[in-house]
């Protein structure tokens, strides 16, 4: 992408793809810079005035296409590797280039004959990853590991061989990046969780592991068009869930921004195209507005002798979409759609410029943020203010120093300190503190799903700064409660919390804390955590401590109940449990894939196993019943053993029920809170007295139940979608909410689209909104997720539709 043109006061041609640089701010605060498609031709056009000394928007393309093919280097490998060496030599002139050359030769040898989906030689991928690392000014060890990062995974090379040929550091990094493909897991989610856990464990000792992984993901996202649509969706969703937030947590705003926009293109192509069209429609006017602001600001900087360079940008597409969904506004009403950034020479100049801006344009109350005095947890620093220009147009200004700017874009890679074994800097240690804490907590998490849930919570930005009565700062996630605050102070304080005061006033425990709140916790000896707390706690620390306590105490209670149920069943058949030894219980526990008598009783207490069946196993024939076949189990696998247990689907009037064979005919039903439909990923929980409740995996209640792994059963949809004796598929009721313009004829268009699709409408309701739009609620009958997605996409194509959302609860 070309650099922007020098600042000029008059109209001149400008590169339409020039945008500004992404930062490390969260989605809700500041938009980041995007590389959008070229706008449509404009008759009159005023350029954006910028003064940039570096590329903007995203990383430079890996290898610019040559003017003409080089017969001696048809794949561009020679020129690409030479460019890599030139970049390393320019950024780190004293690094060992011989290590990089040896790694390149070895990678060429090992990947010979391997082809990417695009038809290119596979070795282009590690070369491209290494170029990204070189642009980040990484050291030769990291770049060599980047060239070799797929060698162990995709060839016959082993980690010990890497260590012998190169060094232990390179081998450690390559091993940390390598996936666990040779180990069999119960399902894809477990596989993903263990790969992430392995990477983070390696990252604790060498952060270069995760930087290489992010560079690997970035290049894969850039070339994702060659994959099948299903794979594109899967990889892009994982990028938005894990890798983009991880880049943000490490302060790597530039990489995060590009990852999000690339993933957005595949996860929701219709929304992507709609936002892109709307942005392009107002781009010309917006660029003219920005050029006027930039020129005015540059004149004021000269007038008041403040040295600094001025940049401008239009918000990235993914950030815009997040605002459209959360605020329910059209694109032209996004307050930070247009933004100015001023890079000053000193902190004093930053604050002086903030006062100057407020004397020129009127600031918007509540939109002034000082992240210089109070840096974000990922060490992002900047002053933010939103101003109102003539005509009521709002725009945002970010003010920072060169060092702050570098850290906001490149994060942990901005002040890279690895040189022949040097340790990470103190600032980098701060960035990694949360990883070390997470790795400590993960020791208590045997369940991969619980680990992923905790990780996703912890990756999101923390942005509430609260205080103890003595003035100590406590940083918490957005919308955190006093319970989160209490656990941040100490685990015992959290467990014993009975009440809270915020700014001297008594508040409920579910009260949402805000910046600057002074929080005081009331405790009582002997008080215990409540399961209800999980519905409003936000911090991973609080949630983990609550889950751990509940799990321990629920287990004790389940063992007690299991013993009583078994004793009651034994008395019914006139048996004495006293004659059974611990070895008898251990034998039966082993048949279920369990280890001890306590685990067996706990599962009976949770309702997972029938007391009658267990009693029959202890003394065959004692209950005079045919013993059902034991489910297939793996060693120590109590969660995955039920993954194939759902054998049949029975459909009743208006709903469906499932029967779990092999477990005393447990009733299975769809949970009302999330209303899962065929094709969605689902998970089951044993409910006392009701059977197995099946939830959609993303359901918030599933997250709250993760601590009770003993009650979880993995279920699956039946093979045939047809009702017994029926000629058409079983349907599920789904509620859709459409946000659209309030115009005549729109409802007719919606119903026509739904009818053409052969979908039945159960109910329709519409109402106007305060901003002149309308909300239309449909309850329709859908066959599966694919059918629902197709219908949703067709509704989004209607002119005037801003968003279509599925409401989980009917």
LUMZAVO-714491 format. One line per 8 residues: number of its first residue (from 0); their letters; for each residue x, y, z of C-alpha. Coordinates in steps of 0.1 Angstrom, whole numbers. Example, Ala and Ser with C-alpha at 12.3 -4.5 7.8 and 13.67 -1.06 7.14 Angstrom:
BEGIN
0	as	123,-45,78 ~ 137,-11,71
//
This chain:
BEGIN
0	xxxxxxxx	0,0,0 ~ 14,34,-10 ~ 24,60,16 ~ 2,91,18 ~ 10,123,0 ~ 27,153,18 ~ 3,178,33 ~ -9,204,9
8	xxxxxxxx	-36,230,13 ~ -51,227,-22 ~ -68,198,-40 ~ -44,173,-57 ~ -46,137,-67 ~ -45,113,-38 ~ -41,76,-34 ~ -77,64,-26
16	xxxxxxxx	-64,34,-6 ~ -44,56,18 ~ -58,52,53 ~ -42,56,87 ~ -27,32,112 ~ -45,8,135 ~ -41,12,172 ~ -44,-10,202
24	xxxxxxxx	-77,5,215 ~ -107,-18,221 ~ -136,-18,197 ~ -159,3,220 ~ -135,32,223 ~ -115,41,192 ~ -118,28,156 ~ -87,17,139
32	xxxxxxxx	-75,23,105 ~ -86,2,76 ~ -75,-6,41 ~ -107,-3,22 ~ -115,-10,-15 ~ -110,20,-38 ~ -140,43,-39 ~ -162,49,-69
40	xxxxxxxx	-151,77,-92 ~ -160,111,-79 ~ -165,142,-101 ~ -153,166,-74 ~ -129,154,-48 ~ -108,170,-20 ~ -79,148,-8 ~ -72,136,27
48	xxxxxxxx	-42,156,39 ~ -18,134,57 ~ 19,134,65 ~ 30,98,71 ~ 65,86,74 ~ 55,49,73 ~ 30,25,57 ~ -5,27,71
56	xxxxxxxx	-35,5,76 ~ -19,-28,75 ~ 15,-45,69 ~ 31,-41,35 ~ 23,-68,10 ~ 47,-97,14 ~ 60,-96,-21 ~ 50,-69,-46
64	xxxxxxxx	43,-85,-80 ~ 72,-80,-104 ~ 66,-60,-136 ~ 75,-90,-157 ~ 81,-127,-148 ~ 117,-136,-141 ~ 125,-168,-159 ~ 152,-177,-135
72	xxxxxxxx	130,-172,-104 ~ 94,-181,-116 ~ 80,-184,-80 ~ 98,-153,-67 ~ 116,-174,-40 ~ 151,-160,-47 ~ 139,-123,-48 ~ 116,-129,-18
80	xxxxxxxx	145,-144,3 ~ 168,-115,-7 ~ 141,-90,4 ~ 140,-108,37 ~ 178,-105,42 ~ 177,-68,32 ~ 150,-61,58 ~ 169,-79,86
88	xxxxxxxx	201,-62,76 ~ 184,-28,77 ~ 165,-33,110 ~ 192,-54,129 ~ 226,-49,112 ~ 244,-70,138 ~ 222,-101,137 ~ 234,-135,125
96	xxxxxxxx	223,-137,88 ~ 241,-171,84 ~ 215,-187,108 ~ 187,-174,85 ~ 204,-187,54 ~ 209,-221,69 ~ 172,-222,80 ~ 161,-212,45
104	xxxxxxxx	182,-239,28 ~ 168,-265,53 ~ 132,-253,47 ~ 136,-255,9 ~ 149,-290,12 ~ 122,-302,36 ~ 92,-287,18 ~ 103,-298,-17
112	xxxxxxxx	74,-310,-37 ~ 48,-296,-12 ~ 22,-273,-28 ~ -3,-249,-12 ~ -40,-247,-21 ~ -31,-217,-43 ~ -8,-239,-64 ~ 23,-221,-52
120	xxxxxxxx	53,-239,-36 ~ 46,-245,1 ~ 78,-228,11 ~ 63,-194,1 ~ 43,-196,33 ~ 72,-198,58 ~ 90,-172,38 ~ 61,-148,40
128	xxxxxxxx	57,-154,77 ~ 94,-146,82 ~ 90,-114,62 ~ 62,-103,85 ~ 86,-110,115 ~ 114,-91,98 ~ 91,-61,93 ~ 84,-63,130
136	xxxxxxxx	122,-60,136 ~ 124,-95,152 ~ 158,-111,157 ~ 174,-137,136 ~ 164,-165,160 ~ 127,-157,156 ~ 131,-153,118 ~ 149,-187,115
144	xxxxxxxx	121,-203,136 ~ 96,-186,113 ~ 112,-203,83 ~ 111,-236,101 ~ 78,-233,119 ~ 60,-259,98 ~ 89,-283,94 ~ 81,-305,125
152	xxxxxxxx	43,-304,117 ~ 44,-311,80 ~ 76,-330,73 ~ 96,-358,89 ~ 118,-334,108 ~ 119,-337,147 ~ 125,-311,173 ~ 158,-327,185
160	xxxxxxxx	170,-325,149 ~ 161,-288,147 ~ 181,-283,180 ~ 211,-302,166 ~ 212,-283,133 ~ 204,-249,147 ~ 201,-242,185 ~ 179,-250,214
168	xxxxxxxx	161,-216,212 ~ 150,-222,177 ~ 139,-257,185 ~ 119,-245,216 ~ 101,-218,195 ~ 93,-242,167 ~ 80,-268,191 ~ 58,-241,208
176	xxxxxxxx	42,-232,174 ~ 37,-268,163 ~ 1,-282,166 ~ -8,-314,185 ~ -18,-332,153 ~ -5,-366,163 ~ -27,-368,194 ~ -63,-380,191
184	xxxxxxxx	-90,-358,208 ~ -126,-365,215 ~ -137,-335,193 ~ -124,-305,174 ~ -130,-281,204 ~ -107,-302,226 ~ -81,-302,199 ~ -83,-264,195
192	xxxxxxxx	-81,-258,233 ~ -50,-280,238 ~ -32,-264,208 ~ -39,-229,223 ~ -29,-241,258 ~ 4,-255,244 ~ 12,-223,226 ~ 5,-202,257
200	xxxxxxxx	26,-224,279 ~ 55,-220,255 ~ 48,-183,253 ~ 54,-179,290 ~ 91,-187,285 ~ 95,-172,251 ~ 70,-147,237 ~ 84,-151,202
208	xxxxxxxx	63,-183,200 ~ 30,-163,200 ~ 44,-136,177 ~ 53,-162,151 ~ 19,-178,155 ~ 2,-145,149 ~ 24,-139,118 ~ 15,-174,106
216	xxxxxxxx	-22,-167,111 ~ -19,-133,93 ~ -5,-148,62 ~ -30,-176,62 ~ -58,-151,64 ~ -43,-131,35 ~ -45,-162,13 ~ -77,-177,27
224	xxxxxxxx	-95,-172,-6 ~ -80,-205,-18 ~ -97,-226,10 ~ -132,-241,9 ~ -161,-219,22 ~ -166,-240,53 ~ -129,-239,62 ~ -128,-201,56
232	xxxxxxxx	-157,-197,81 ~ -140,-219,107 ~ -106,-203,104 ~ -120,-167,104 ~ -142,-174,134 ~ -112,-187,153 ~ -92,-156,143 ~ -119,-133,157
240	xxxxxxxx	-123,-153,188 ~ -87,-160,197 ~ -59,-145,175 ~ -72,-109,170 ~ -79,-105,208 ~ -46,-121,216 ~ -29,-95,193 ~ -48,-68,211
248	xxxxxxxx	-38,-81,245 ~ -1,-79,234 ~ -7,-43,222 ~ -2,-53,185 ~ -29,-30,171 ~ -17,-30,135 ~ -18,-68,133 ~ -51,-70,152
256	xxxxxxxx	-68,-46,128 ~ -58,-65,97 ~ -68,-99,112 ~ -102,-85,121 ~ -110,-70,87 ~ -98,-101,69 ~ -119,-124,91 ~ -149,-102,89
264	xxxxxxxx	-149,-106,51 ~ -155,-143,55 ~ -176,-146,86 ~ -202,-122,74 ~ -196,-114,37 ~ -230,-97,32 ~ -225,-73,62 ~ -189,-67,50
272	xxxxxxxx	-201,-57,15 ~ -229,-35,29 ~ -206,-16,53 ~ -180,-12,25 ~ -206,2,1 ~ -219,27,28 ~ -184,38,36 ~ -174,43,0
280	xxxxxxxx	-206,63,-5 ~ -196,89,21 ~ -158,86,15 ~ -155,116,-8 ~ -173,139,15 ~ -155,125,45 ~ -120,129,30 ~ -128,165,21
288	xxxxxxxx	-139,171,57 ~ -108,155,71 ~ -85,175,48 ~ -100,207,60 ~ -95,197,97 ~ -59,185,91 ~ -50,218,73 ~ -65,239,101
296	xxxxxxxx	-47,218,127 ~ -13,220,109 ~ -16,258,108 ~ -24,260,145 ~ 6,237,154 ~ 29,262,136 ~ 12,292,152 ~ 17,278,187
304	xxxxxxxx	52,263,180 ~ 41,227,188 ~ 61,202,168 ~ 41,172,155 ~ 29,153,125 ~ -8,149,116 ~ -25,118,102 ~ -61,111,93
312	xxxxxxxx	-81,80,89 ~ -115,65,83 ~ -126,38,108 ~ -119,1,98 ~ -148,-19,85 ~ -149,-44,113 ~ -149,-16,139 ~ -177,1,121
320	xxxxxxxx	-198,-31,121 ~ -193,-35,158 ~ -206,0,164 ~ -236,-6,140 ~ -245,-37,160 ~ -240,-23,195 ~ -254,12,189 ~ -280,5,163
328	xxxxxxxx	-271,36,142 ~ -264,41,105 ~ -228,45,93 ~ -229,83,91 ~ -238,85,128 ~ -208,66,141 ~ -191,93,161 ~ -155,82,155
336	xxxxxxxx	-159,73,118 ~ -134,100,110 ~ -104,106,132 ~ -72,126,134 ~ -40,115,150 ~ -13,139,161 ~ 22,125,169 ~ 40,149,192
344	xxxxxxxx	76,151,205 ~ 69,151,242 ~ 42,144,268 ~ 40,181,276 ~ 32,189,240 ~ 4,162,240 ~ -14,180,269 ~ -7,214,255
352	xxxxxxxx	-23,203,222 ~ -53,189,240 ~ -60,223,255 ~ -55,240,221 ~ -80,217,204 ~ -106,224,230 ~ -102,261,223 ~ -107,256,186
360	xxxxxxxx	-135,231,185 ~ -161,222,212 ~ -154,189,230 ~ -181,163,235 ~ -186,158,272 ~ -177,123,285 ~ -155,116,254 ~ -122,128,268
368	xxxxxxxx	-99,99,278 ~ -65,102,293 ~ -47,69,287 ~ -13,86,292 ~ -18,90,329 ~ -37,57,331 ~ -24,33,305 ~ -45,4,294
376	xxxxxxxx	-34,-31,306 ~ -18,-37,272 ~ 3,-5,278 ~ -15,15,252 ~ -11,52,259 ~ -28,82,242 ~ -51,112,248 ~ -85,109,232
384	xxxxxxxx	-111,136,227 ~ -142,139,204 ~ -148,173,189 ~ -177,190,171 ~ -168,209,139 ~ -189,234,120 ~ -221,218,108 ~ -223,194,138
392	xxxxxxxx	-199,169,124 ~ -181,149,151 ~ -145,137,148 ~ -121,121,171 ~ -85,131,178 ~ -58,109,193 ~ -27,126,207 ~ 5,106,215
400	xxxxxxxx	43,106,213 ~ 64,87,188 ~ 72,60,214 ~ 35,57,224 ~ 26,54,187 ~ 51,26,181 ~ 39,7,211 ~ 2,12,201
408	xxxxxxxx	9,-4,167 ~ 35,-31,173 ~ 29,-37,210 ~ 53,-62,225 ~ 73,-63,193 ~ 79,-25,194 ~ 108,-26,219 ~ 121,-61,212
416	xxxxxxxx	151,-69,235 ~ 161,-104,225 ~ 199,-102,217 ~ 219,-134,222 ~ 198,-146,251 ~ 188,-113,267 ~ 156,-114,288 ~ 123,-97,280
424	xxxxxxxx	121,-60,291 ~ 102,-49,322 ~ 73,-36,300 ~ 71,-68,281 ~ 69,-87,314 ~ 39,-66,323 ~ 22,-76,291 ~ 29,-113,298
432	xxxxxxxx	18,-112,335 ~ -18,-122,325 ~ -5,-152,306 ~ 14,-165,336 ~ -16,-160,357 ~ -38,-178,332 ~ -13,-207,331 ~ -15,-209,369
440	xxxxxxxx	-53,-211,368 ~ -53,-237,340 ~ -38,-262,364 ~ -72,-263,380 ~ -89,-267,346 ~ -89,-303,334 ~ -117,-295,309 ~ -106,-279,276
448	xxxxxxxx	-139,-261,272 ~ -135,-243,305 ~ -100,-233,295 ~ -112,-218,263 ~ -140,-200,280 ~ -116,-185,305 ~ -92,-175,278 ~ -118,-157,257
456	xxxxxxxx	-129,-137,288 ~ -93,-128,296 ~ -84,-117,261 ~ -109,-90,260 ~ -97,-55,270 ~ -99,-44,306 ~ -110,-8,309 ~ -125,1,342
464	xxxxxxxx	-102,17,367 ~ -115,15,403 ~ -100,23,436 ~ -99,9,471 ~ -107,33,500 ~ -70,37,505 ~ -64,48,469 ~ -50,16,453
472	xxxxxxxx	-59,12,417 ~ -78,-20,407 ~ -82,-26,369 ~ -112,-46,360 ~ -131,-56,328 ~ -159,-34,315 ~ -192,-38,335 ~ -174,-56,363
480	xxxxxxxx	-192,-60,396 ~ -181,-55,433 ~ -177,-93,433 ~ -150,-89,406 ~ -134,-62,427 ~ -135,-84,459 ~ -117,-113,442 ~ -92,-89,427
488	xxxxxxxx	-82,-80,463 ~ -80,-115,476 ~ -98,-149,471 ~ -109,-151,507 ~ -124,-116,505 ~ -143,-127,474 ~ -157,-158,490 ~ -169,-140,522
496	xxxxxxxx	-184,-110,504 ~ -219,-101,516 ~ -223,-65,505 ~ -206,-35,489 ~ -204,3,490 ~ -195,23,459 ~ -186,60,465 ~ -200,57,500
504	xxxxxxxx	-234,43,489 ~ -247,8,494 ~ -252,-10,460 ~ -263,-45,449 ~ -236,-70,443 ~ -245,-70,406 ~ -239,-32,403 ~ -217,-23,373
512	xxxxxxxx	-186,-4,383 ~ -175,26,364 ~ -142,45,360 ~ -131,63,391 ~ -155,44,415 ~ -142,39,451 ~ -154,4,461 ~ -156,-9,497
520	xxxxxxxx	-164,-46,504 ~ -183,-60,534 ~ -174,-95,544 ~ -187,-121,569 ~ -169,-151,582 ~ -184,-184,570 ~ -202,-168,540 ~ -198,-188,508
528	xxxxxxxx	-200,-179,471 ~ -233,-182,452 ~ -238,-198,418 ~ -258,-167,409 ~ -226,-147,410 ~ -215,-163,377 ~ -243,-145,359 ~ -228,-111,364
536	xxxxxxxx	-191,-115,372 ~ -168,-105,343 ~ -132,-111,354 ~ -117,-145,347 ~ -101,-145,382 ~ -135,-142,399 ~ -152,-167,377 ~ -125,-193,381
544	xxxxxxxx	-124,-189,419 ~ -162,-192,421 ~ -163,-222,398 ~ -135,-239,417 ~ -153,-235,450 ~ -187,-246,437 ~ -171,-276,419 ~ -155,-288,451
552	xxxxxxxx	-186,-283,473 ~ -211,-296,446 ~ -190,-327,443 ~ -190,-333,480 ~ -228,-330,480 ~ -231,-352,449 ~ -211,-380,466 ~ -234,-378,496
560	xxxxxxxx	-266,-379,475 ~ -252,-407,453 ~ -245,-428,484 ~ -281,-422,497 ~ -296,-430,462 ~ -276,-463,460 ~ -286,-472,496 ~ -323,-465,489
568	xxxxxxxx	-322,-486,457 ~ -304,-515,476 ~ -331,-515,503 ~ -358,-517,476 ~ -342,-550,464 ~ -333,-561,499 ~ -296,-559,494 ~ -270,-548,519
576	xxxxxxxx	-243,-524,506 ~ -221,-535,535 ~ -211,-566,517 ~ -195,-548,488 ~ -158,-539,492 ~ -140,-509,477 ~ -126,-532,451 ~ -162,-539,439
584	xxxxxxxx	-169,-502,435 ~ -136,-496,418 ~ -144,-524,393 ~ -178,-508,384 ~ -161,-473,383 ~ -136,-487,358 ~ -164,-499,335 ~ -176,-463,333
592	xxxxxxxx	-141,-450,327 ~ -138,-436,362 ~ -111,-442,388 ~ -126,-443,423 ~ -156,-451,443 ~ -161,-414,451 ~ -162,-405,413 ~ -188,-433,408
600	xxxxxxxx	-210,-420,437 ~ -206,-384,424 ~ -219,-394,390 ~ -249,-412,405 ~ -256,-381,427 ~ -254,-358,396 ~ -279,-380,379 ~ -256,-391,352
608	xxxxxxxx	-258,-428,360 ~ -288,-448,374 ~ -285,-461,409 ~ -303,-493,398 ~ -279,-499,369 ~ -249,-494,392 ~ -264,-518,418 ~ -269,-544,390
616	xxxxxxxx	-233,-540,381 ~ -222,-545,417 ~ -242,-577,419 ~ -253,-589,384 ~ -290,-600,383 ~ -298,-583,417 ~ -323,-559,402 ~ -338,-585,378
624	xxxxxxxx	-333,-561,348 ~ -315,-564,315 ~ -283,-545,319 ~ -278,-520,291 ~ -246,-520,272 ~ -219,-498,287 ~ -209,-468,265 ~ -176,-469,248
632	xxxxxxxx	-150,-451,269 ~ -115,-439,267 ~ -90,-440,296 ~ -100,-414,321 ~ -125,-398,297 ~ -156,-389,317 ~ -167,-361,294 ~ -161,-375,259
640	xxxxxxxx	-175,-409,266 ~ -211,-398,257 ~ -203,-382,224 ~ -220,-410,204 ~ -247,-417,230 ~ -276,-400,212 ~ -289,-427,189 ~ -324,-416,179
648	xxxxxxxx	-345,-385,177 ~ -382,-387,185 ~ -405,-358,174 ~ -436,-348,193 ~ -461,-320,187 ~ -442,-288,181 ~ -410,-300,197 ~ -385,-328,196
656	xxxxxxxx	-371,-350,224 ~ -340,-371,224 ~ -334,-404,242 ~ -300,-413,255 ~ -295,-450,252 ~ -272,-469,275 ~ -280,-445,304 ~ -313,-457,317
664	xxxxxxxx	-333,-440,290 ~ -326,-404,300 ~ -350,-378,285 ~ -332,-352,264 ~ -348,-319,256 ~ -337,-285,240 ~ -331,-257,265 ~ -354,-227,261
672	xxxxxxxx	-327,-202,270 ~ -309,-207,237 ~ -333,-227,215 ~ -307,-248,197 ~ -315,-258,161 ~ -302,-286,139 ~ -266,-279,127 ~ -256,-259,157
680	xxxxxxxx	-229,-272,180 ~ -246,-285,211 ~ -237,-297,245 ~ -259,-315,271 ~ -262,-311,309 ~ -278,-335,332 ~ -305,-317,352 ~ -318,-333,384
688	xxxxxxxx	-353,-348,378 ~ -356,-335,342 ~ -331,-355,321 ~ -305,-339,298 ~ -309,-303,287 ~ -293,-296,253 ~ -278,-261,249 ~ -261,-244,220
696	xxxxxxxx	-224,-243,228 ~ -222,-204,228 ~ -251,-201,253 ~ -242,-180,283 ~ -257,-206,306 ~ -232,-231,292 ~ -204,-209,303 ~ -219,-207,338
704	xxxxxxxx	-222,-245,340 ~ -186,-252,328 ~ -174,-258,364 ~ -197,-288,367 ~ -179,-310,342 ~ -193,-342,359 ~ -228,-332,347 ~ -219,-325,311
712	xxxxxxxx	-227,-349,283 ~ -217,-343,247 ~ -247,-349,224 ~ -253,-348,187 ~ -281,-344,163 ~ -298,-375,149 ~ -289,-387,114 ~ -323,-381,98
720	xxxxxxxx	-340,-347,99 ~ -374,-362,90 ~ -402,-367,114 ~ -413,-404,117 ~ -440,-409,90 ~ -437,-374,77 ~ -425,-362,42 ~ -410,-329,52
728	xxxxxxxx	-382,-321,76 ~ -387,-312,113 ~ -387,-274,118 ~ -376,-253,148 ~ -391,-219,158 ~ -365,-191,156 ~ -370,-154,164 ~ -353,-129,140
736	xxxxxxxx	-351,-91,146 ~ -346,-68,116 ~ -334,-32,121 ~ -344,-12,90 ~ -356,21,76 ~ -392,29,84 ~ -407,30,49 ~ -438,17,33
744	xxxxxxxx	-437,-16,15 ~ -408,-30,35 ~ -428,-55,54 ~ -443,-68,22 ~ -408,-74,8 ~ -397,-92,39 ~ -427,-116,39 ~ -423,-122,1
752	xxxxxxxx	-386,-133,7 ~ -396,-156,35 ~ -425,-171,15 ~ -404,-177,-16 ~ -380,-196,6 ~ -408,-219,16 ~ -405,-208,53 ~ -436,-206,75
760	xxxxxxxx	-441,-174,96 ~ -456,-180,130 ~ -458,-143,141 ~ -448,-108,130 ~ -445,-76,151 ~ -431,-42,142 ~ -425,-10,160 ~ -407,23,152
768	xxxxxxxx	-375,34,170 ~ -367,68,184 ~ -342,75,156 ~ -367,71,128 ~ -359,35,120 ~ -381,4,127 ~ -376,-30,144 ~ -395,-60,128
776	xxxxxxxx	-397,-92,148 ~ -404,-125,130 ~ -409,-159,145 ~ -403,-183,117 ~ -399,-221,113 ~ -364,-232,101 ~ -350,-266,92 ~ -314,-260,103
784	xxxxxxxx	-286,-235,106 ~ -278,-235,69 ~ -314,-227,60 ~ -315,-199,86 ~ -282,-184,74 ~ -295,-183,38 ~ -327,-166,48 ~ -309,-141,69
792	xxxxxxxx	-286,-132,40 ~ -316,-127,17 ~ -332,-104,42 ~ -300,-83,45 ~ -300,-77,8 ~ -333,-57,10 ~ -326,-20,6 ~ -328,-1,39
800	xxxxxxxx	-320,-31,61 ~ -293,-22,87 ~ -290,-55,105 ~ -306,-89,110 ~ -301,-106,143 ~ -313,-139,157 ~ -328,-137,192 ~ -319,-170,210
808	xx	-348,-171,234 ~ -383,-175,219
//
